[in-house]
């Protein structure tokens, strides 16, 4: 059955080599904001980036938590809601709105922004968050989503703040075969182009694949990239599918340079398709002359995101919520925020209306 489904795809692609998976990163558990549970693949504390990407969080937040007033400068945040009532958003320049299930907000912090992101509440979500020994992962009304941070180049770090908001129905879909749907959030897939303008050239593609299907996605040769697995299992890369024994070896090997961090695992044989599992980021090979990625499912379907972008190859200096090119620039940014100047003038007296009184993050005091 698997072979027959694969044969549907154009034989003209058969000669193309695929990028392979060189490393798997298991997303770490963290608490972020107020009561926000996060699975972080990379970024901030780890000081590991995948140029041009800085942070990827899969997050869950209940009705009594959230991400109250906090600043950014020097990059973009991309918020994509998977489940739940969604997030309300408000900033110090007067922009306000809601990001609902399936919706996307592409926010360019640029020169500086102070904003708040709080869950949309309902009677059901408030009731479920009020139970004793509350566990956000067991809350059917929790907001579940992804937030990606995309770095801005030196020339764009001080651009004016901006927003691109798309409702679920406004995000175009590609359907290269029955059983394969691709939401084209940024970039292009199978002739379908996104409506999002990316200052840093970026692909953001949401794949849903039924069992026993295959698809090949073009990726510019000079892009770095990774896949994040949301659910199910899928194989990535060219070649015959590995045996269970082969795959067991692949997923337990740890690189010598990262032995102290068991979340980072190298792929000892990148020539063999790699099995991606839930809450793992799979790092794509680079500089190998290939311009596509082969993706396959076997007896189980899969939901995953493909991220790819053009590396900026610039210094990255990050201090929590600010990302610049030097320590001096970060120091100046912190001073600008504290003193409400150079782009943060509105921060002096602004407090969001969507974050409950007393709920705040203690930053840069």
Secondary structure as UniProt FT lines:
FT   HELIX           2..6
FT   TURN            7..8
FT   HELIX           11..13
FT   TURN            14..15
FT   STRAND          21..26
FT   STRAND          28..32
FT   STRAND          34..42
FT   HELIX           44..46
FT   TURN            51..52
FT   STRAND          53..73
FT   STRAND          75..83
FT   STRAND          87..91
FT   TURN            92..93
FT   STRAND          96..99
FT   TURN            101..102
FT   STRAND          104..108
FT   TURN            110..111
FT   STRAND          113..119
FT   HELIX           123..129
FT   TURN            132..133
FT   HELIX           136..138
FT   TURN            140..141
FT   STRAND          143..151
FT   TURN            154..158
FT   STRAND          162..166
FT   HELIX           168..170
FT   STRAND          173..177
FT   TURN            178..179
FT   STRAND          180..186
FT   STRAND          188..189
FT   TURN            190..191
FT   STRAND          192..193
FT   STRAND          202..209
FT   STRAND          214..218
FT   TURN            221..222
FT   STRAND          223..232
FT   STRAND          234..236
FT   HELIX           244..250
FT   TURN            251..252
FT   HELIX           256..258
FT   TURN            259..260
FT   TURN            262..263
FT   STRAND          264..266
FT   TURN            270..271
FT   STRAND          274..276
FT   TURN            278..279
FT   STRAND          280..284
FT   STRAND          292..296
FT   STRAND          302..310
FT   STRAND          317..319
FT   TURN            320..321
FT   STRAND          322..324
FT   HELIX           327..338
FT   TURN            339..340
FT   TURN            342..343
FT   HELIX           345..347
FT   TURN            348..349
FT   TURN            357..358
//
